[in-house]
Amino acid sequence: RMLGFGAIDQNNFRRNRAATALWMAERAGLTGSPAYAGAIASMQQGAWNTVTSALRGFDLTPLTPPAPITLPPSCTFMPAGSTVQATPCAGCTASDEALSVDGKFDTFATLAPATLEGGGALRATAPAGTVFAGGSIPGAFIDRPTMVDFQIGVRTYLAGQLQEDLPILTGDLGSAEDHQFYGARTAKPFDAIELYVDMTPGTGDVHVEEFCSEGSNGG
């Protein structure tokens, strides 16, 4: 009885050692190697010692996982010939509107804070004949101050008709941000993008760096 139990115990030990070796080989990225294939065949036959010897001599240290890929911010600039205007509303004024479609991030249009209570907006319209497909993420890169009681959103238009109104960010208090993309995924085609900002005035200017027919903050 004692001898029988000892043999069973030894066999279990060999089996567990073989299973551990296979697990370590998988973590070390050896699953495509001939040695691993041979070890699997031995495992299926119950040849536990052969499993272990087949993998002996290989580095079974787990592979270092690859570093996560960080994508940079992206922007598909509005095509040449696009125009920008401040949309009509009480007190809405802007300056250097054309700089928000010049293909450069180091220039910008400005929405002055004194004009933004009740809503200030810029609308970028592509040249005639240009229509962007639904499913894209239009918007704009902006620099904004700390904002109080605010809302930021995007509206899309086609031939002057509102397509979608897409609120992006609403809050009582928002910290200042530089070079941030504000956009939302659309469902309908469009040829114009409108960025609107509504906030309590007096906290600083909003700079609209560039409109994008498709954009992202990366990450």
LODRENMAR-205305 format. One record per residue (C-alpha): residue in one letter; chain; x, y, z. Coordinates in steps of 0.25 Angstrom, whole numbers. Layout:
(atom 'A'; 'A'; (X; Y; Z)),
...
This chain:
(atom 'R'; 'A'; (0; 0; 0)),
(atom 'M'; 'A'; (11; 10; 4)),
(atom 'L'; 'A'; (19; 6; -9)),
(atom 'G'; 'A'; (6; 8; -18)),
(atom 'F'; 'A'; (3; 22; -12)),
(atom 'G'; 'A'; (17; 26; -14)),
(atom 'A'; 'A'; (17; 23; -28)),
(atom 'I'; 'A'; (4; 30; -31)),
(atom 'D'; 'A'; (9; 42; -23)),
(atom 'Q'; 'A'; (22; 42; -32)),
(atom 'N'; 'A'; (13; 41; -45)),
(atom 'N'; 'A'; (5; 53; -40)),
(atom 'F'; 'A'; (17; 61; -37)),
(atom 'R'; 'A'; (23; 58; -51)),
(atom 'R'; 'A'; (10; 62; -58)),
(atom 'N'; 'A'; (9; 75; -50)),
(atom 'R'; 'A'; (23; 78; -53)),
(atom 'A'; 'A'; (21; 75; -68)),
(atom 'A'; 'A'; (8; 84; -68)),
(atom 'T'; 'A'; (16; 95; -61)),
(atom 'A'; 'A'; (27; 94; -72)),
(atom 'L'; 'A'; (16; 96; -83)),
(atom 'W'; 'A'; (10; 108; -76)),
(atom 'M'; 'A'; (23; 115; -75)),
(atom 'A'; 'A'; (27; 111; -89)),
(atom 'E'; 'A'; (14; 118; -94)),
(atom 'R'; 'A'; (17; 130; -85)),
(atom 'A'; 'A'; (31; 131; -92)),
(atom 'G'; 'A'; (25; 131; -106)),
(atom 'L'; 'A'; (30; 117; -110)),
(atom 'T'; 'A'; (16; 111; -115)),
(atom 'G'; 'A'; (21; 112; -129)),
(atom 'S'; 'A'; (34; 104; -127)),
(atom 'P'; 'A'; (37; 90; -130)),
(atom 'A'; 'A'; (41; 87; -116)),
(atom 'Y'; 'A'; (27; 92; -111)),
(atom 'A'; 'A'; (20; 83; -121)),
(atom 'G'; 'A'; (28; 71; -117)),
(atom 'A'; 'A'; (25; 74; -102)),
(atom 'I'; 'A'; (10; 74; -105)),
(atom 'A'; 'A'; (11; 61; -112)),
(atom 'S'; 'A'; (18; 55; -100)),
(atom 'M'; 'A'; (7; 61; -91)),
(atom 'Q'; 'A'; (-4; 54; -99)),
(atom 'Q'; 'A'; (3; 41; -97)),
(atom 'G'; 'A'; (5; 43; -83)),
(atom 'A'; 'A'; (21; 43; -84)),
(atom 'W'; 'A'; (22; 54; -73)),
(atom 'N'; 'A'; (37; 53; -72)),
(atom 'T'; 'A'; (39; 55; -87)),
(atom 'V'; 'A'; (30; 67; -87)),
(atom 'T'; 'A'; (40; 74; -77)),
(atom 'S'; 'A'; (53; 69; -84)),
(atom 'A'; 'A'; (47; 74; -97)),
(atom 'L'; 'A'; (46; 88; -91)),
(atom 'R'; 'A'; (59; 88; -83)),
(atom 'G'; 'A'; (70; 98; -88)),
(atom 'F'; 'A'; (60; 108; -93)),
(atom 'D'; 'A'; (58; 121; -86)),
(atom 'L'; 'A'; (44; 120; -80)),
(atom 'T'; 'A'; (45; 135; -75)),
(atom 'P'; 'A'; (31; 141; -78)),
(atom 'L'; 'A'; (32; 151; -90)),
(atom 'T'; 'A'; (32; 165; -87)),
(atom 'P'; 'A'; (18; 171; -92)),
(atom 'P'; 'A'; (20; 181; -103)),
(atom 'A'; 'A'; (19; 195; -99)),
(atom 'P'; 'A'; (5; 201; -101)),
(atom 'I'; 'A'; (4; 209; -114)),
(atom 'T'; 'A'; (1; 224; -112)),
(atom 'L'; 'A'; (-5; 231; -124)),
(atom 'P'; 'A'; (-3; 245; -126)),
(atom 'P'; 'A'; (-14; 255; -128)),
(atom 'S'; 'A'; (-19; 256; -142)),
(atom 'C'; 'A'; (-27; 265; -151)),
(atom 'T'; 'A'; (-32; 264; -166)),
(atom 'F'; 'A'; (-31; 279; -169)),
(atom 'M'; 'A'; (-43; 286; -176)),
(atom 'P'; 'A'; (-40; 286; -191)),
(atom 'A'; 'A'; (-34; 299; -198)),
(atom 'G'; 'A'; (-44; 309; -201)),
(atom 'S'; 'A'; (-52; 306; -188)),
(atom 'T'; 'A'; (-59; 319; -182)),
(atom 'V'; 'A'; (-62; 322; -167)),
(atom 'Q'; 'A'; (-72; 332; -161)),
(atom 'A'; 'A'; (-77; 335; -148)),
(atom 'T'; 'A'; (-92; 330; -148)),
(atom 'P'; 'A'; (-102; 341; -145)),
(atom 'C'; 'A'; (-106; 342; -130)),
(atom 'A'; 'A'; (-107; 354; -121)),
(atom 'G'; 'A'; (-93; 359; -118)),
(atom 'C'; 'A'; (-86; 348; -125)),
(atom 'T'; 'A'; (-73; 354; -130)),
(atom 'A'; 'A'; (-60; 347; -134)),
(atom 'S'; 'A'; (-46; 351; -140)),
(atom 'D'; 'A'; (-37; 344; -150)),
(atom 'E'; 'A'; (-47; 334; -154)),
(atom 'A'; 'A'; (-40; 329; -166)),
(atom 'L'; 'A'; (-28; 325; -157)),
(atom 'S'; 'A'; (-36; 313; -153)),
(atom 'V'; 'A'; (-36; 307; -166)),
(atom 'D'; 'A'; (-22; 310; -171)),
(atom 'G'; 'A'; (-16; 296; -168)),
(atom 'K'; 'A'; (-7; 301; -156)),
(atom 'F'; 'A'; (-9; 299; -141)),
(atom 'D'; 'A'; (0; 311; -137)),
(atom 'T'; 'A'; (-10; 321; -143)),
(atom 'F'; 'A'; (-24; 322; -138)),
(atom 'A'; 'A'; (-38; 330; -138)),
(atom 'T'; 'A'; (-42; 336; -125)),
(atom 'L'; 'A'; (-56; 336; -118)),
(atom 'A'; 'A'; (-55; 347; -108)),
(atom 'P'; 'A'; (-61; 343; -94)),
(atom 'A'; 'A'; (-70; 356; -93)),
(atom 'T'; 'A'; (-78; 351; -105)),
(atom 'L'; 'A'; (-80; 336; -101)),
(atom 'E'; 'A'; (-91; 337; -90)),
(atom 'G'; 'A'; (-103; 332; -98)),
(atom 'G'; 'A'; (-94; 325; -109)),
(atom 'G'; 'A'; (-83; 328; -118)),
(atom 'A'; 'A'; (-80; 320; -130)),
(atom 'L'; 'A'; (-71; 319; -143)),
(atom 'R'; 'A'; (-76; 311; -155)),
(atom 'A'; 'A'; (-66; 305; -165)),
(atom 'T'; 'A'; (-72; 302; -179)),
(atom 'A'; 'A'; (-65; 294; -189)),
(atom 'P'; 'A'; (-64; 298; -204)),
(atom 'A'; 'A'; (-76; 295; -213)),
(atom 'G'; 'A'; (-77; 281; -217)),
(atom 'T'; 'A'; (-70; 275; -204)),
(atom 'V'; 'A'; (-78; 266; -195)),
(atom 'F'; 'A'; (-73; 258; -184)),
(atom 'A'; 'A'; (-78; 245; -181)),
(atom 'G'; 'A'; (-86; 242; -168)),
(atom 'G'; 'A'; (-79; 233; -158)),
(atom 'S'; 'A'; (-67; 243; -157)),
(atom 'I'; 'A'; (-63; 251; -145)),
(atom 'P'; 'A'; (-63; 266; -149)),
(atom 'G'; 'A'; (-59; 277; -139)),
(atom 'A'; 'A'; (-48; 286; -135)),
(atom 'F'; 'A'; (-36; 288; -127)),
(atom 'I'; 'A'; (-37; 299; -117)),
(atom 'D'; 'A'; (-30; 305; -106)),
(atom 'R'; 'A'; (-39; 309; -95)),
(atom 'P'; 'A'; (-39; 316; -81)),
(atom 'T'; 'A'; (-45; 311; -68)),
(atom 'M'; 'A'; (-59; 312; -71)),
(atom 'V'; 'A'; (-71; 314; -62)),
(atom 'D'; 'A'; (-85; 309; -65)),
(atom 'F'; 'A'; (-82; 305; -80)),
(atom 'Q'; 'A'; (-85; 296; -91)),
(atom 'I'; 'A'; (-77; 292; -104)),
(atom 'G'; 'A'; (-83; 285; -116)),
(atom 'V'; 'A'; (-83; 283; -131)),
(atom 'R'; 'A'; (-94; 285; -141)),
(atom 'T'; 'A'; (-93; 280; -155)),
(atom 'Y'; 'A'; (-100; 285; -167)),
(atom 'L'; 'A'; (-102; 281; -182)),
(atom 'A'; 'A'; (-106; 292; -192)),
(atom 'G'; 'A'; (-109; 302; -181)),
(atom 'Q'; 'A'; (-118; 292; -174)),
(atom 'L'; 'A'; (-116; 287; -160)),
(atom 'Q'; 'A'; (-112; 272; -160)),
(atom 'E'; 'A'; (-108; 269; -145)),
(atom 'D'; 'A'; (-106; 276; -132)),
(atom 'L'; 'A'; (-96; 269; -124)),
(atom 'P'; 'A'; (-93; 274; -110)),
(atom 'I'; 'A'; (-79; 270; -105)),
(atom 'L'; 'A'; (-76; 276; -92)),
(atom 'T'; 'A'; (-85; 282; -81)),
(atom 'G'; 'A'; (-82; 286; -67)),
(atom 'D'; 'A'; (-82; 296; -56)),
(atom 'L'; 'A'; (-67; 298; -56)),
(atom 'G'; 'A'; (-56; 293; -65)),
(atom 'S'; 'A'; (-41; 295; -64)),
(atom 'A'; 'A'; (-33; 301; -75)),
(atom 'E'; 'A'; (-28; 293; -87)),
(atom 'D'; 'A'; (-19; 295; -98)),
(atom 'H'; 'A'; (-19; 288; -112)),
(atom 'Q'; 'A'; (-31; 279; -109)),
(atom 'F'; 'A'; (-40; 273; -120)),
(atom 'Y'; 'A'; (-55; 275; -118)),
(atom 'G'; 'A'; (-63; 267; -127)),
(atom 'A'; 'A'; (-74; 256; -128)),
(atom 'R'; 'A'; (-77; 244; -137)),
(atom 'T'; 'A'; (-88; 248; -148)),
(atom 'A'; 'A'; (-98; 239; -154)),
(atom 'K'; 'A'; (-102; 248; -166)),
(atom 'P'; 'A'; (-93; 255; -177)),
(atom 'F'; 'A'; (-89; 269; -176)),
(atom 'D'; 'A'; (-82; 280; -183)),
(atom 'A'; 'A'; (-80; 290; -171)),
(atom 'I'; 'A'; (-76; 289; -157)),
(atom 'E'; 'A'; (-80; 299; -146)),
(atom 'L'; 'A'; (-73; 299; -132)),
(atom 'Y'; 'A'; (-81; 306; -122)),
(atom 'V'; 'A'; (-77; 311; -108)),
(atom 'D'; 'A'; (-86; 316; -97)),
(atom 'M'; 'A'; (-80; 320; -84)),
(atom 'T'; 'A'; (-80; 331; -73)),
(atom 'P'; 'A'; (-71; 342; -79)),
(atom 'G'; 'A'; (-59; 348; -72)),
(atom 'T'; 'A'; (-50; 336; -71)),
(atom 'G'; 'A'; (-41; 338; -84)),
(atom 'D'; 'A'; (-41; 336; -99)),
(atom 'V'; 'A'; (-45; 323; -106)),
(atom 'H'; 'A'; (-35; 320; -118)),
(atom 'V'; 'A'; (-40; 312; -129)),
(atom 'E'; 'A'; (-28; 306; -135)),
(atom 'E'; 'A'; (-33; 298; -146)),
(atom 'F'; 'A'; (-46; 291; -151)),
(atom 'C'; 'A'; (-45; 277; -155)),
(atom 'S'; 'A'; (-54; 268; -164)),
(atom 'E'; 'A'; (-48; 257; -156)),
(atom 'G'; 'A'; (-41; 258; -143)),
(atom 'S'; 'A'; (-36; 252; -130)),
(atom 'N'; 'A'; (-28; 255; -117)),
(atom 'G'; 'A'; (-20; 242; -120)),
(atom 'G'; 'A'; (-17; 233; -108)),
